[in-house]
Amino acid sequence: MSVAEKVSAGTFEARDLYAPEVISNPYPYYAMLRDKPIQFGLEDYPPGTIPGVDKPIPSWVILKYADLVHCASNHATFSSRDRMQEASDAASLMLVNHDQPEHTRLRNIARKAFTPKRVESDVGPWLKAVVNEMLDDEGDGYLDFMENLAADLPARFIAKLLGTPQKDCKRIRGWSDAFMGTSHLSMEEKVRSNAELLDYYTEQVTRRYADIEAGRASDDLLTGFILAEDGGKRLTPMEVIRFCITMVAGGAESSVYLLGNQVAAMLEMPDLYQKMRADRSLVRPFLEESIRRDGPIQRLFRECTEDTEVSGTKMKKGDWVALFFASGNRDPAFYERPDEFILHRPNVGKNLTFSHGIHHCIAAAVARNEAAEMINGILDRYARVEPGDGPVVYQSAGFINYGPKSCPVKFVRG
């Protein structure tokens, strides 16, 4: 039966979530399942794993805000280690897939690498200049925001942060698409892409170690990862490589959809666009509500380290659990009128888009700054942002991120 037929028959279950029509618009399906007992059986793929190569692990599907916070807060019971990713040929992500005490060591080192100078004062002026350059190059009129703007900026930003060549940004974007499962590449192409991604950052990191040894390294994030210490210990070269890949997976992929979802919201609410043009203090509240309602990250996995229970559902040690944080952001038990876009929502800061607890995304502020710069750049130039020459089409290839594959717009100057 098709998804539509199962919905009509009342037989749609959590195991049916992994379908293109659900991935492109998952929120109505979350709502159908949220108040039912927690269901088991979804087979999905963590970052870097490949359908046809890696075997998925059936999981419990957690959809309620309170349950998500419970699981994310109890990291001793719900481990972040990803045995499916570890068994694959993909590089395991840093921080995301580590438990205590290793997670604390890695996060302390990452905090020392993510200095305000490296990620704000040094990069901030560059980011503003690049956004201005990109928008000036596009001018006004019709364009696909995703293809012409959103696809390029995050990869350029990550390259700048890490101090790697800007000329490689298109390749970085392609690798991140494949790694995060949002491309329609063949199985063989995804395998090759993952290998190229690992080889690229192995080469970049090896070169940077040599530059440091020779006394000619620049003060960027990659250098910071290499030199930062916790308790007198530094990262291994492979850990540095995996940190770079983690930055690409989150920064060069999820940020693309964060930007696209914001522009889609502008198209949806032209009156709010005009209010933001007149009052820039509304940009941050707009950004935060967009992150809540339309956040790109959909879910992360956990593994039960012991027999446990969530909302009356018993789970066994070793069971796989999918935490659908995006569903929690639309849970009416926590957010009033959750499907509506409400500026100045009082509890918007409690959204789960950047995870919760010890695994809250360490680069969340970087993503926010990138998005705010693009919003302000658009507001500076254009009197209106109107629908373009076609509908907004949402990606349907993989469940990690939600956002437009294509977002046709018309930029209109005043």
N, C-alpha and C positions, 0 to 999 in steps of 0.2 A: 504493500500500500504506500501511496505517496504521503508526504507530510500533511498536505491538505486533507486527504482522506482520513488519516489518523486523527487529526484535530476534529473533523466533522463527526467521526465515530466516537470521540471521547477516549481514544486509546493512545494518544500521544504521550510518550514517556521520556525520561531523561536520556535514555540510550539513543533517542532519535534526534538529539540536539545537533549531532555532527552531520549536518546536511546544508548544502549551499544556500537554500532559501532561509534557513534559520540563521546561519552565520551572517548573512547580509542584513538581517533585522531581528536580532535575538530577543529583544525585550518583551514582545507579546508572549513568547514561548516561556521565558522565565516566569512571567506572571501566571501562566497556566499551571506551572508546577510548584510555585513557591510555597503555597499553603498546603500542599499534599505532604504525606510522609516522605522523608528523604529516600531517594531512589538510587539504585545501583545499576551499573551496566554501561555507562558511557565509555566508549573507546576513542581516545583523543591522543594528540601527539605533542610532547613538550618541544621547546625550541631546539632546532638542529636535528631532530629525528625525522625520518622520512617514511611515509606510507609505502609499503611494498618492500622496504628494507628492514625497518624496525617493527617489532611486534608490540602493539598497544596493550596497556594494562587496564582492564575494566576498573572503573572508579565509582565511588559514591559521589553524588552531585549535591553540593551545599549551595543554597540560594538565598537564605534569609540573612539579613544584616546581623542579627544577634548571634546566629550560629557561625557566621564568617568571622566575627570578632572573637568569639570563643576559641575557634580553631587556630586563628592566627596568633592569639595571645598565649596559647598553651603549646609553645614550641617544643617542650620536652615530650609531649604526647604525640604531636603532629610534626614529624620530621620533615625538613625541607630537602633532604637528600633525594636526588632524582635517579633511581636505579635504572630507569629506562634510558635516560640520557647518558648515564655513565656506561651503559652496555653498548651504546652506539658509537659510531666513529666521530660524532660531533664533540667539540670542546665543551666540557661542562662549565656552566656559568658560575661566576664568582659571586659571593654573598647570597645570591638568590637560592643557591642549592647547598648551603652550608649550615650546620647546626653549631650550637655552643659546645666547647669554648672556641672552636676554630673560627666561627662567625665573628666573635668579638675581636680576635686578632686581626682578621682581614678588614673589618669595618674600621678599627682604629688606624690601620695603615691607610685605608682609603680616605679617611677624614684628614689625615696629614697631607695626603697628596692633593685633595680637593681644597686647597687654600683659597680664600677670597681673592687673593691677587691673581691666581691662575684662572679661576673660573668666572671672575667678575671684572676686576679693574683692568686686567690685561686683555680679556676677550670681549668685554662689553662694547667698547668703541668699535672694535672690528666687526662685531655682530651688527651693530646699527648701520655701519657703512655698507656692509654686504647686503642687508635688507634693502637699503635705499638704492643700491646699484641694481639689484634684481628687479625691483619695482620700476625703476626708471627705464631699464632695458625693455620691459614689457609694455610700458606706456598704458594707454587706455584701450577700450574696446573689448572684443570677445577673446577669451582664452580658457583653457582648462587649468584651473588653479592647481590641481594635483600634479599634472605633468609639467607645467611651466614654472611653478614656484615651490610647492610643498615637497616635491620629490628631491629637490636639490639642497635646500637650506640645511636640514639636519645633518646630512652627510658632510657638507662643507664645515659645519659647526664642530662636529666630532673630529674631523681632520685637524682643524685649528686647535682644539683643546689638546689633542694628543701630539700635535707637532708633526704630523705626517703630511705627505704631499697633497696639495689641493687637486692636482691633476688626476688623482686616483678616486675622486669622489663618486663618479658614476659607477665604477666597479664596486665600491663599498656599498652603494645603494642596492645594487643587484645582489650582492652576497647577503646583505641583511634581509632582503625580501625572501630569498630562498631559505635562510636559516630560520626565520620566524614563520614560515609556512604560508605566506600570503602571495606567493608567485604560482603561476600555472606551469612551471617547468616540469619536464619529465623526471622520473626517478633517477635516471642516469645523470641528468643535468644538475639535479640537487646534490647528488653525491660529489660531483666534480666541483660544484660551487663551494660546498663546505670545505673541501680540501684546499681550494684556492684561498679561501678566507684564512684558514690556519697557516698556510704557507706564507701569505702576505705579512701577517703580523709576527710570525716567527722571524722573517727577514728584517722587519722594522725594529723589533726589539733587539735582535742581535746587533744590528747597526748602532742602536742607541747605546748599548753597553760599551761598544768600541769607542763611541764619541765621548762618553763619560770618562773612560780610561784615558783618552787622549786630551781631556780637559776642554772639550769644545761643545758640550751639550747645551742646548737651550733649556730655559726654565719653563717647561710645559708639563702637562699632566702625565705623559709617558715617563718623563724623567722623574717626576714625583713618585710614580708607582715603583720605580726602581730603587730610589734612594730613601724613601720613607721607612721608618723602623717602628717596631713595637716590641718593647722589652729587649732591645738590642738585636732583634732579628728582622731581616728584610724578606721580601717576597722572592721566591725562586723565579728563574726566567720563565718557566711554564706558567706560573701564577700570573706574572705580568702579562704574558700573551693572552691568557684567559680573561684578565681584566679588560684588555683592549677589545676582545670579542664581545664581552658583556656590554661595554659602552656602545659598540656598534649595534648589538641586538636591541638595546633599549633606546639609545639616542638617535640612531639613524633609521629606525623603523617605526617605533611607537610615536615618536614626535611628528612623523609625516602625517599620521592619522589624527593626532591632536590638532595640528594646524588645519587639516581638511575639515574636521568636525566643527571647528570654530567658524570657518567661512560658511559652511552649510547653515550654521545657526544664524549668521548674518543675513543670509538669503531668506531664512524663515521669518526673521523679525526686523524688517526694514525700519520700523519706528525706533527700535532700540539702537540701531546703527546711527540714526540721526542724533539720538540722545548722547551717545558716546562721542560723536564728533564735537558736540557742544560742551561736553563735560568729561574730560579724560579720567576723572576719578572713578568713572564707571567701568573702565577697562578691566581692572583687577577683579571686581565682582562678577563681570561677564565671564572672564576667564575661569574663575573658580566654579561658577555654575555650569559652564561648559564641561569642565573636567569631571564634575559630578554626573551630570545627566548623560553626557556623550563621551565619557572617558574611553580611550582606545583599548587599554588592557582589559581583557575579559576574565581571565582565570589563571591561577597558578595551582600546582599540585603539592600535596603533602602525603606522607605515609605514616600510618599508625604505628607507633613504637610499642604499643600495648593494647590489650582489649580496652575499649572505651565505649562511650555512649554520647550521642549528640541528639538533642530533642527527642529522646525516647527511642532512637534507632541505635541498635547495638552494632559495633564495628569490631573486627578482630585485628590483632597484631598483624602487620604486614599489608593490611588493606590500603588501597590507593584512594585518595580523596581529592576531588577537584573543587577548589574554592573559587566560586564565580563572584568575584568582587563587584563586577559590573551589575550583577543582579541585586546585590546589597544596596547599591547606589539608587536603585529604583524601588526599594522595599517600602510600601506604604505604612508599615508598622514603625518605621523610623523617620521617613521623610513625608511630610504632608504634600499631597498632590505631586507625587514623585515624577510623573511623566511631563510635567509642565516646567518651563524654564522660568524660574522665579529669581529675579535679581535681589541681592541682599538676603538670601535665605539664611536664617539665623544659624543653622547647624551645618552649613555647606562644608565647613572645614573638617568635618568628621567623615568625609567621603573616603572610599576605600580604593580609589583608582591607583594610588601609589603604594598599595598594600597597607599593612597595619602591624604595629608592634615592632619587634627588633628588625624586621625585614622591610620596614618603610623605606622607599627608594631614596638612596643617598643623593641622587642627582635630581630630585624633584624640583628644587629651586632653579637649576639650570634649565630644565624643560619649560618652567613657567616664564623665565626671562626671555627665552627664545620665542615663545608664543606671543608674549606681550609686545616684543619688538616688531613682530610681523603685523599684529593688529594695529599698533600705532602707526606703522608705516603706511598701511592701507588707509587708515583714517586721515592721515596727513594729506593724501593725494586725491582721494576720490569722494565726490559728493554723494555718490550712491554706489552700492554693489547690487547688481540685479541678476536674476537668473540668466544663464547663457543660452546657447542654441541646442540644449538637450537637457535631460533630467540628470540629477545627481545619482550616480550608480555606486553602490557599496560593494566592497570586495567580498568575495564568497569562497576564497580558496582555503583559508585556515582560521581557527577559532581563537588565536592568541589576541589579535587586534580587531577592533571594530572601526570602520571609517570608510570614506569614499575611495573608490578606485578611480572615479572620474567626477570632477566637480566643475562643470561649465559655468562660467560667470561672465558678466559684462561689467567692466570697470568704467564708471562715468565720472568725468571730472566736472567740477562746478563752474 
